[in-house]
């Protein structure tokens, strides 16, 4: 009976550690992804760290990037910047390191103030919001 109780306790502890590791990986590190045929890794920049524990306190940006032959990081796929309050500041999309597609800019209240359309880092159109997609 005592051996069975030890086995159950060990199994539950293992399950908790495994679940916590999976949550940490999916939430803070993020899985690798593929955008436009390029294997990318998730990049997150933080505003600051806690005074008590060495854990991040506020996100600055989330995005995906890959390294080129020279070792430089090239942005690829969706990119989001945040205000210190946690509200979204900018939503972009990158194609091989160049802005491509729709860029939305928000104020600190979370209201979209304008929208810009890009094509390979060239400005195509800028709309003052309230916006209606073409």
C-alpha positions in Angstrom: 0.0 0.0 0.0 2.8 2.4 0.9 4.6 1.6 -2.4 1.4 2.3 -4.4 1.0 5.7 -2.6 4.6 6.6 -3.5 4.0 5.6 -7.1 0.9 7.7 -7.4 2.6 10.7 -5.7 5.6 10.4 -8.1 3.3 10.1 -11.1 1.3 13.2 -10.1 4.5 15.2 -9.5 5.9 14.2 -12.9 2.7 15.2 -14.6 2.7 18.6 -12.9 6.3 19.2 -13.9 5.6 18.1 -17.5 2.6 20.3 -17.8 4.4 23.3 -16.3 7.3 22.8 -18.7 4.9 22.6 -21.7 3.1 25.8 -20.5 6.4 27.7 -20.1 7.6 26.6 -23.5 4.3 27.5 -25.3 3.8 30.8 -23.5 7.2 32.4 -23.0 9.5 30.7 -25.5 7.1 29.7 -28.2 7.5 27.1 -30.9 9.4 27.4 -34.1 7.3 28.3 -37.1 7.6 28.6 -40.9 6.7 31.8 -42.6 7.1 32.2 -46.4 9.1 29.0 -46.6 11.6 30.2 -44.0 12.0 28.5 -40.6 11.8 31.2 -37.9 12.0 31.4 -34.1 9.8 33.6 -31.9 11.5 36.7 -30.5 10.1 38.6 -27.5 11.6 41.8 -26.1 10.7 42.8 -22.5 10.4 46.3 -20.9 11.8 45.3 -17.5 12.2 42.7 -14.9 10.8 42.3 -11.4 12.7 43.8 -8.5 12.3 40.6 -6.4 12.6 37.7 -8.9 14.4 37.7 -12.3 11.2 37.3 -14.3 10.0 39.7 -17.1 7.3 42.1 -16.2 6.1 43.7 -19.4 6.3 42.8 -23.1 7.7 45.3 -25.6 7.4 43.3 -28.8 6.6 39.9 -30.2 7.7 38.7 -33.6 9.4 36.1 -35.6 12.9 36.2 -37.1 15.7 34.1 -38.6 19.4 34.5 -39.0 20.9 35.2 -42.4 24.4 34.1 -43.6 26.1 37.0 -41.8 24.4 36.1 -38.5 22.0 39.2 -38.5 18.4 38.7 -37.4 15.9 39.2 -40.2 12.2 39.7 -39.2 9.7 37.4 -40.9 6.0 37.1 -40.4 3.8 39.0 -37.9 5.3 41.6 -35.5 3.5 43.3 -32.6 4.7 46.1 -30.4 3.1 47.0 -27.0 2.7 50.1 -24.8 3.9 49.7 -21.2 0.2 49.4 -20.2 0.0 46.2 -22.3 -2.1 47.6 -25.1 -1.1 47.0 -28.7 0.9 49.9 -30.2 1.8 48.6 -33.8 0.8 45.4 -35.7 3.1 44.7 -38.8 3.9 41.9 -41.2 7.4 41.4 -42.5 8.5 39.6 -45.7 12.2 38.8 -45.7 13.0 41.7 -43.5 10.8 44.3 -45.3 7.5 45.7 -44.3 4.8 44.0 -46.5 1.0 44.2 -46.2 -1.0 46.1 -43.6 0.4 48.0 -40.7 -2.0 49.2 -38.0 -1.0 51.9 -35.5 -3.0 52.2 -32.2 -3.2 54.9 -29.5 -2.7 54.0 -25.8 -6.4 53.4 -25.4 -6.3 50.6 -28.0 -8.1 52.6 -30.8 -6.7 52.3 -34.3 -5.5 55.8 -35.4 -4.2 55.0 -38.8 -3.4 52.2 -41.2 -0.6 52.0 -43.7 -0.2 49.5 -46.6 3.3 48.5 -47.6 4.8 46.5 -50.5 8.4 45.5 -50.0 9.2 48.5 -47.7 7.5 51.0 -50.2 4.5 53.0 -48.9 1.4 52.2 -51.0 -1.4 53.9 -49.1 -2.0 55.6 -45.7 -5.5 55.8 -44.3 -6.6 57.9 -41.3 -9.1 55.9 -39.2 -11.9 55.0 -38.8 -10.6 52.7 -41.6 -12.3 50.5 -44.1 -10.1 47.9 -45.8 -10.1 48.2 -49.6 
